Amino acid sequence: MSMTIDAPSETAASPLGGPSLPQRRELVTSIPGPKSEALMARKQAAVSAGVGTMMPVYAVAAGGGVIVDVDGNSLIDLGSGIAVTNVGNADPHVTAAVIEQVQRFTHTCFTITPYDGYVEVAEALNRLTPGDHAKRTALFNSGAEAVENAIKVARYYTGKSAVVAFDHGYHGRTNLTMGLTAKAMPYKAGFGPFAPDIYRAPMSYPYRDGLSGAEAAARAIHMMDRQIGADRIAAIIIEPIQGEGGFVVPAEGFLPALQAWANANNVVFIADEVQTGFARTGQMFASEHEGVVPDLITMAKGIAGGLPLAAVTGRAEMMDAVHAGGLGGTYGGNPIATAAALGALKAYDEHDLLARAVELEAIIRDELTTLQARDGRIGDIRGRGAMMAIELTDAEGKPDAALTAKVAKHCHLEGVVVLTCGTDGNVIRLLPPLSISDELLREGIRVIGEALAAN
């Protein structure tokens, strides 16, 4: 099998740097190719079956808007490693910073003999996150770890224990964060019991509930007041745009109303921006779209250009309330990861990736609206910036997970990396790197259209 489809203008270096890979979709074998199949056999013999893979292809290079596999196939990347490589893969700012740091030292543990990179990242996050109040930051390894520590801070500061998450929300796979996460399969099934004193409130889901932001907020607040009691709630945690739950964008006014209630009731308002952060939605953080200023904000994914790093940034009085040694960890804020983060932050600024995310949204909306006009199974188009999705339904308007799986598989076989999500498994989500070219992005969405037409 051989198929080459060249993008009209991007055939040399990636648009924002990184590996000089041809920016085109090119299949020289079937998907998966023989080398990937051999590696998959090795994976099955060596790696836990609990670690799944969406696409049975093994990467050897990536940059711009493509991923190249071991068989020489060049795939259009509409996933960014689940919203991690926002600045593109192997951005020069990131790679240069990492190489320099590796040559100096790889680890000392910040809680033993600290180093300036950790402090510089903390200063940057204090400056960049919403609000002009005094802030403090602590660094960790993963989004789930950041969420756990945000809950620890909220409980310590308020002296209360109850935590409220929201329908369809996703916050991680550790024991505490599984309790916060809504979806059972594959994240929670068989892993209980979970941490106690966690509750779930109804989310604003305009496509399904038809409520205004004020109405949806009143419903959630009534539940919290009557079923839990504000005097017991330490924190509410919410994704400003839900990720795994289906890229649900709450109705306008929902988030500000929740924040106002939290502020009035000594409840810490935690914005989980692990997936939405770092220019992904056209703002540095999605909370900014409605002027929401979280008490605490959790970050990971796009923070360090692909290296493992996470953070909690919040009000100084909350973050400083915890006793010394109460926060931290052996690898939290590793010097290589913090160097990568400083490189990534430079890339966001120098490449003007906030504006680029807005440009990508316009392209995605244009292409998806055209698709929707000829296929009524696209029930909803939603999202912000380069975080967009379509919800697929059957003729009766019910979630169609089977169709979604078929569309995703078709795209994968045609060399386009797309991800699915949603509590009902019926959402195709688009998370292209902000370094992707217009032509590659449009082509990738056209393949989604072809997949719909074929199914």
N, C-alpha and C positions, 0 to 999 in steps of 0.2 A: 504494500500500500504506500503510495506517495502522493502527498497533497501539499502544495505550497500556496499560501495566500499572503501576498505582501501588502502591508499597510502603505498607503500612497506616499507618505513623507518620512516615516521613521524607519529606516532600515540600517542605521549604523549604531551610534551610541545611544544609550537610553536618554530620555529627555532631560532628566535632572542628575545625570552622572551615574556612577556605579559601573558595573561591568559593561564593556562595549559589546553588547549582545544585539544581534539583528532584532529589531522590534517588529516581529511578524509571527503569525501563527503558522507553524509548519509541522506536519505529521509525516514522518519518514517510516514509521511502523504503525501497526494497529496499537490501540491503547488498551491494555498495557503492552509494551514491547517485550521482547524475550529477556533482555537484561533486567528489566523491572520485575518480570515474572520470577526470575531466578532469585532476586533479592526478596521478593515476597515469600517465596518458599523458605528462605533462610529466616525471615522474620517470624514466620509461623512456628519454626522449630526453636527459636531462641527468645522470643518476646512473649510476655503474658498475653493470652487471648483477650484479656480485659482492655488492652490498648488497641483500639480499632484504628483503621485508616479509611478515609473517605474515598481516596483515589489510589489505585495500586500502581503508582508511578513514583520513581525515586529521583529526586532532584540532584543536579550537579552544579547548577548555576542559576542565578536569577538577577534581574535588574530591569529598571524601567517598568514595563507592564507585562513581562514574560517570565516564565519559569522553564528551564531546559532540563529534560530528564536524561537518564543514563543511556537511553537509546537514541538520543539526538532529536527528540521531539520538542518543539517549542510551543508552549501552552500560554494562552492569554490568562493572566492572573486577575480574577475578580474577587479574590478572597483576602489577599495581604496577610496570610498566615493568621486569619481571624483578627483583622484590624491591628496588626502589629507593625508591619512595614509601611507605615503611613508615608515616611520620607522616601520610600523605595528601598529596594534591597541593596545592601552594600553601598549606601550613599558615601561619597568621598569624605565628608565631614566625620561620619561615624567611624569609617575604617581607619582613617588617619589617627583619630583620637585613641582608638582601641590599640592600634599597633604601638603608638608611643607609650601608652600605659603598660602594656604587656612587657615592654622592654625595661620599664622601671621596676615594677613589682606587681604581682598578681593578687596578693592578699596579705592583710595583717589582722583583720577584724577591727571594724571601727570602734567597737566597745573596748578594745584593748589598746591599740596604738592607732589613733585616728589619722585621717589624711584629708587634704583640702577638697578633693573632688566631691565628697559627701556633702560638705558644707556649701559648696558652690551650687550643687543641685538643689539643696534645701532653700537657699536664697532665691534661686530662680523660680521655684514652685511657689514660694511665698509671694513673689512678685506677680506671677502670671495667673494664679487662680483667682476666682471672683472675689470681690470685696477689697476695701482699702483698710480693714482693721488689722491689728497686729496678729501675725500668724507664726506657727511653728510647724515643722515637718519631721517625720520619721520615715526612713526608707526600709523596704522589705524586698522579698523575692518575687512574689506573685500576687495577682489580683485577689485571690482568696485570702492570702495572708494579710493583705492590706485591709480587707473587709473585717476579718477577725479582730485586728488591732483597733480599728475604728470603733467596733462594738465595745471592746475593752475600755477604751477611753471614755465613751459615752456612759457606760455603767459606773466607772470610777468617779467621773465628774458629777453625775446626778445622784448617785447613791441609789438608783433604781435598777430594775433588772429586765423588765419586759422590752422586747424589740418587735417592731412591726415591719414586715415586708409586704410586698404587693403581688396580687395575682399575676401570673406569667413571668415573674421576675427570675433572674438568674444571678447568683452571687458567688458561686464556686462549688468545689467538690470535697472540701474538708468537712469534718463532722458538723461544725457550727454552720458553715456556709451551705451545706446541703439542707439544713433545716430552713434556711432563708430562701433557698431555691424552690421554685414551684413545681417544676416538671419532674415526674417520677422516673420515666425511662428516657435516657439511660443513666440519669444522674443520681437517683436516690434508691431505686428499687433494690431491695435486699440488703441495704447497708445500715438500717436503723438499729437501735433507737437513736434519735437525734437529740441535739442539745435542747433543753427545756426553755420555757418562757419565751417562745417565738410564736408570733401570731401573723395572720395574713389578712390584709384589707383589699377591697375591690379596687382594681386599677381603672383608670380612664382609658377606654378603648373605643374611640369614636366610630370606627367602622362597624363595630358589633353592638355597642350599647346606645348610640345615638344621643348621649348626654352631653351637655355643655360642660366646660371645665368646672364651673361653679357647682353644677348639679352633681357631677362625679365626686368632687371634693367633699361636698356635704354628705354624700352617702358614705364615703370612707371615714370621715370624721365622726359621724354618728356611730358607726361600728366601733371605732376606737374608744369613744367616750362611754358607750353603753356596755360593751362586751369586755373591755379591759380596764379602762379608767386611766385618765391622763396622769394621775398621781402614781401609777405603777410603771409608766412607759419611759424607758431611758432614751430610746431613739426610734425614729422611723428611717428606713433605708430604702432608697428608690433610685432606679436608673432614669435619668431625664428622658432618654429614649431607650426602650428595652431592647436588649440584644437577642439572646437565645429565645426569649419569649415571643419574638415575631416582629422586631423593629417597630414596636407600637409607640407612636408619638401621642402623648396625652393631649387632650383638648386644651386649648389656650385658657389659662387661668387656673388649671388644676394644680400645678406645682407651686405657684405663688400662694394659693390658698392653704395648701398643706404646710408650707413654710411659715405662714403667719400663725397658724394654729400651734405649730410646734414651738415657735418663739414665745407665744403667750402662755405656754403650759410647761416650761422648763423641760422640753423634749428636744434632744439633739437631732437636727436635720442633717442626715448623711446622704450626699449625692454619690452614687456609685458610677463613676465616670471611667471605669476600666476600659470599656469598649468605645465610649463616645468621646473620650478625651483626645487632645493633641491634634486639633485642626480637622478631625474626622467629619464634623458636621458643618463646617464653615465658620465656626467660632473655635477658639482654643479649647473651650469646654462647652458642652451642650447646655449647661445651666444658664449660660449667658443669653440664650435666645429669648428668655422671658425675664431677664434681670434677676434671677434667683441667686442668692448668696448663701451657699450651704455653710453650716457650722463646721462640718468635716467633709472632705472630698477624698475619695479613694481613686487611685490611678495605677495603671500598669500598661500593658500592651504597647501602645505607640510611644511610650516614654523614652525608649532607648534603642530604637532602630533594630530591634530583634534580640537584644540581650536581656536576660532576666532581671528586671528591676520593677519595683512597685513603691507606692508612697501613700502616706496619709498626710494631708495638709489641713490644718484647721485653726480655729481661734486659739490664740496663745494661752488664754486662761484654761481652756479645756486640755490642750496638749501638754501644758506644764503642770497640770494637776497630778499626773501620775508620778509615783515615786521613782527615783533613779533605779534603773535596772528593770523596770516594769515593761519597757518596750525595747525591742532590739532583736538580735539574733546573729549567729555566726557569719552568715553570708549577706545579711541585709545591707544594701548599699555597697556591694563589692566594688573595689576601685576600677575594675575593667568596665563594669556596667555603668557606673557613674560617669566615666569618661565617655562612653557611648552616648549617654543621655545628653551630656553637654554638646557633643557633636550633633546629635539629632535636633536639639533646640536651635543650634545655629542654622541647620538646614531649613527648619520651619520658617525662620526669619528671612534668610537670604533668598530662598526660593519662593517666598510669599505664598505659602501653601494654604493659608486661610482663603485667599482669593481663588487659588486653584480648586479647592473643594467646592466653592460656589459655582465655578465654571463646570465642573464635572456633574454637579447636580442638574444644571440646565440641560446638559447633553443627555443624561440618564432619563430625566423627565420627558424630554422630547421623544426619545426612542420608545420608552415604555408607554407613553400616551398613544403613540401610533399603533403599538401592539394591542393595547386595550381596545382601541376602536374597531379592530377586526376580530377580537377574541374576547367574548363576554365572560370567559372563565377567569380573567384577571379581575377579581372583585375589587381590589384596592391597590393603589400605588401610594406609598408613603415613605417618609424618611426626611433627612436633611443632609445637605452636602454630599459627600461620597459615602453615605450610609443610607442606602435606599433599598426598597423591597417591593415585591408584588405578592399579594395574598391570592392563592388560587382556590377556586370553588367549583362545585359541580353545578348542574343545571338548576338545582333548587337553592343555590347559594350557600350550601354547606361546605365546610372545609374538605378539600380533596387532597389528602396526603398521597394517595396512589399516583395521581397525575403529577404532583410535585416531584416525587421520586423518579418518575419516568423522564421528566424534563431535565432534572439534574443529571441523570445517567447519560442521556443523549448528549448533553453539553460536554460531559467529561470525555465521552468517546470521540467527540469532535475537537478536543483540545482546548476547552474553555473551563477553567476552574470556577465553579459556582458553589455556594454553600446554601443549605436549607436551614430553616429554623421554625419557631412557632410551637406553642403548646400542642397544637394539633398537627404539627409537621407539614403544614401546607403553605409555607412561605419560602420564596426564593430571595435570598439577600445578596446585595451587591456591595462589596467592600474593596473596590480597586485601590491599589497604591496611588497616592497623589502624584506619582511620577509617570503614570500611564499616559500615552498619547491619546488625543481625541479619536484618531482613526482606529486604534486597537479597541478602545472602549466601545465605540459604535459597532464594530465588528462582533465583539463579544455578545452584545445585546441582540444583534441580528441572529446569532446562533441560538439564543434563547427563543427567539421568535420561530425559528425553524424547528426547534424542539417541540414547541407548542403545536405547530401545524402538523407535525408528524405523530402527535399523540392525542 
